[in-house]
Amino acid sequence: MIAEVTLSATFGYDGNEAWVEEAESNYETYDGWSYGSEQIRQSGGTVTLSARLSHPTEGTGSVNLSMTCSPDGTIR
């Protein structure tokens, strides 16, 4: 394992539609990997996170997470 990234969000829901009220992330990296260039975007009932992992000798990788609260109130 090179990293653990958690995306947390609070959604609003009025019985007809959902929206993101706030979102945040937490991360931990291992074995010399670094985490950066994080962006969290909110659109309607969906929140997405993108970030970059990098290592001096192993190269780079990407992190992409998404969470959606659908119009019926289901979070997935």
N, C-alpha and C positions, 0 to 999 in steps of 0.2 A: 504494500500500500504506500502510495506517495503523498496522499492528502485526503482529508475529510472536509467536505464543504456542506454546510447546512443552510437552506433557505427557509426563512420563516415569514409568514404573512398573516395579517388580519384582514378579513373580508367583511364587507357590509352586504346585507341581503335584505330586500324588502318584499320578498315573496314573488317578485317578477323578474328581477335582475340582480346581478351581483357586481361588486366593484372592489378594488383593492384599496384598503384604507391606509395601510402601512406595510412596509416590508424591510427585512434586514437579513444579514448573513453572518455566519461565523465560520471560521476555517482553522485548520491545523495542518501543518505540513511536516513531512518526515524526510530523513536521509538527504538533506541538503537541497531540497526543492523549495522554491520561492513562489509566492502567490501574489498576483498583481493585476493591474488593468481591469479591475472589476467594474461592471456596469449592471445596475438593476433597473429594469424598465417595467412600467406598469401601463396596462392598456385594458380598460374595461374590467373584466373579472380575471384577467391573466397577469401574472408577474413572471418575468424571466430574468435569469442571472447569467451573465457570461464573464469569464475571467481567463487568465493565462497562468499556466504553471511553467516554471523554467528551472533548469538545473545546469550548473557549469559544464558538465561533461555529457549529460544524457539528452540535452536538447530542450524542447518545449512541448507543451500539451495544452489542450483547451478544456475548459469546464463550461458546460451548458446545462442549466436546470430550469424547469418551468413548473408552475403550479396554477391551476385554474379552478375557479368556483363557477360552475355552470349555472344557467338561469333557473334550474330547479333546486339549487342549493347544494349540489354535490361537489365536493372538493376532490380533485384528482391531479 
